[in-house]
Structure formats: structure tokens, C-alpha cells
Amino acid sequence: MSDELGIHCYDKDLIQIASNEQGLPYEELLKVDEKCAARQRHPLNEPPQTESQYLFYPMNDILFQTQRDIIRFIAKREECIFIGRCAGQILGEDCLKVFIHAPFEYRVQVTANRMGISEEEACTHVKTTDKERRSYYEYFTEKNWMDMSTYDVCIDSSRFTQEQIIMMLKAAYENKEA
């Protein structure tokens, strides 16, 4: 999609930017990316979490706040695509909010094929990922992750090819800009 539009796509590279800005190890931030902290405890056993400036804040919150600021900064400077990280809620009406979904069984099959794992392992992976994403989104936005009314475009990826989805999103993007 980003190649088709000639704009940059930000996903996990936001973690690297946050790591550089906060002086925290990328690997530590990767562990908490798009996950919300357990409400009962902070991950104090992680070395960066014991530094005085982070002692009372879960690393998840530090990463979210840093990525939020990075997303706002980048969005003011360039047209781009952000994958996840509540970017649609962070940017509000200043962006095209897209939710790509598919039936559970389809996502299990795709995950098993992409990761080269059994359907049972893929089922567990999809359930865990859904739970983490839902918790993360709802914790930081106080909105329902599956509420399709919070998105501008919702597409069931099981019904279209990747090329068709790109064409639809390109048309939506160009229409939003008009």
C-alpha cells in the first residue's frame, strides 16, 4: 500500500525510534509493544524499569506515550501509514482510520501458513494476539476495539485479494484527500 501511494509506512520501526528517544533497549520495548501492563504489578524485574525515571510507570505506558508523541510529530511532517498503536485515535479526524478484519477460522489458516505452524498453534496465537490487541486498544483509547463506527473503512480481508484491498484503500485515501 505504501509503495502504491509513494508514502512511508510505520510499524515496528516506531519502536526503534522510541528506543532511540528514550535511551531504552529496543528488545525491552519490543516485549511490551501493543500490550498493556498487568494492573496488579509493574515489570520491575526488567533492568530499564528499575531506573529512577521509569520506576513508577509501566514500560508499556512509557512506550505508548513516546509512540503517541512520535506519531503526532511524523503525521504533521509527512503523509504516511501507521500500523496499529492506536494511531487512528491519536490523530482523530486528521487521518483515514482503517480496520482490516477476517473471520477467526480464516485468520488461523493464514497464520498457520505464514508462520509454518500447526492449526492448533495458530489458533492459540490468533486468540492471544486478539486478546492483547483488544486490551491494548481499549486500555489506551477507552473505546471498543471492534466498534466499526470508530473507523472510516472496514474490510473483511477474506473476501478480497490483497490487490483489491490496496485498490480500495487507495481510492479511499485519494477520496479523503479531495
N, C-alpha and C positions, 0 to 999 in steps of 0.2 A: 504494500500500500504506500509506504513512504517513498519507495523508488518510483512508483507510478506518479505520485504528486511532486516528487523532487524536494521533499522536506525530510528533516531528521526525525527518527523515531527513538524515543527514550523509554527504556525498560530497566534492566538491571544496571545499566550504566549510571543511573541515578544513585545507586548505592555507592559506586566508586566516587562520584562527585561528593556525596555526603561524607564518605570516609576521608577524602582529602580536606574538606572544610572543617570537619570536627577533629581530625587527627586521630581517628579511631580505626582499628584494623578492619579491612574490608570483610574478612572472614567472620568477624564477630557481628557485623551489621547484617551480613547475609543470613545468619542464623535467625534473626528476628524480622527479616523483611516480610512485609504484609502479614504479620502475625501480631495479635495483641497480647500483652503480658498477662500472666496469670494474676488474677485480682488478689490472691492471698499472699503472694510473695514477689519480690523483685529478684532478678537473677544475679544476686550478689556474689555468686561464686565465679563469675566471669571477670577476668582481670580489669578490663576497661570500666566495668560497672563499679569497681571499688575506688576509682579516682574521685577525689572530693567533689569536683564539679558535677558528677553524674550520680553520686551516692543515693540521692532520694528520688531519682527519676528512672523508670524502667527504660532500658535501652531501646525498646520498641517505640516509646514516646519520643525519645530523642531523635531516632531515625525518622519518624513520621514528621515531626516539626521541622527538621532540617530539609527533608524532601519537599515538604509543603512550600517552604521558602524558595527552594531551587526551582520548583515547578512554576511558581509565580514569576520568578525572575526570568526564566527562559521564555515563558509564554509572552512576556512583554517585549522580548527582543526578536522572536522569530516564530514563524508558522511551524508547528511541529505536531507530533503524535506522542501522547503519553499512554503507556500500557499500565492499567491498574493504578494503585496507590491513591485512590480516591480523587484523582485529578479532576474529574468532572465536577465533583462537589467543591473542590478547592477553587476552581476557576469560574464556577457558576455559569451565567449566561454568556460568558465570553468564549465559549467553546462548543463544539459539537460532541455531545455525550452519546457514546455507542456502547451497547451491550450485546455481545455475541454469545449465544447460548445454544444448547442442544439437549436432546433427551439424555437421561443418565446412561442408558444402555449404549447409545452411540458414543458417548464420551469415554466409556470404559473400553470399547473396542478400539477407538482411535488411540487411547493412551497405551493399551497393550501393544499395539502395532508400533507406535513411535518409540516406546521405551524398551521393546523386546522383552516384555514380562508376561506372566500368565494373566488371564482374565480376572482371577481371584485377587492377585496382587494389584492389578489395575483398578479393580473395584474399591479396594481399600485406599489406594492412592487418591482416586477421584473423591471419595467420601471425605477423606482427611483434608484435601485441598479445598473442597467446597466449604467445609466447616471453618477452616482457618480464614478463608476469604470473607465469608459471611460475618464472622466475628470481628475481623479487622475493619471491614467497611462500616458495620453498624456501630462499633465502638467509637470510631473517629468521626463519623458523619451524623450519628443518631438518626439514620434513615434506614429503611428496609432495603437490603441489597437486591432483592428480587422484585421490587416495586418498579415495574416497567415505565410508570409515568414519570420517573425521575431521569429517564434517558430520552434523547431525541430520536434515536434509531435503535431498534431491537431486531436482531436477525438470528434465525434458527439455522446454524451452520450445517445441520444435517440435511437441509433441503436444497442447498445451493453448492456449486463448486466454489473453490477459492477465487477463481477468476470472476465469477458472477458477484461474489461478495465484494470484491475490490471495485468492480464497476458500480455497484450500488452505493458503496461508501464514497467513492469519488464523486458521483452525482450529488449525493447529499452534501458533501463538503463544498463543492462548487456552488450549489444552490444556497447554502448558508452564507457564503461569501458575497453573493449577489445582492 
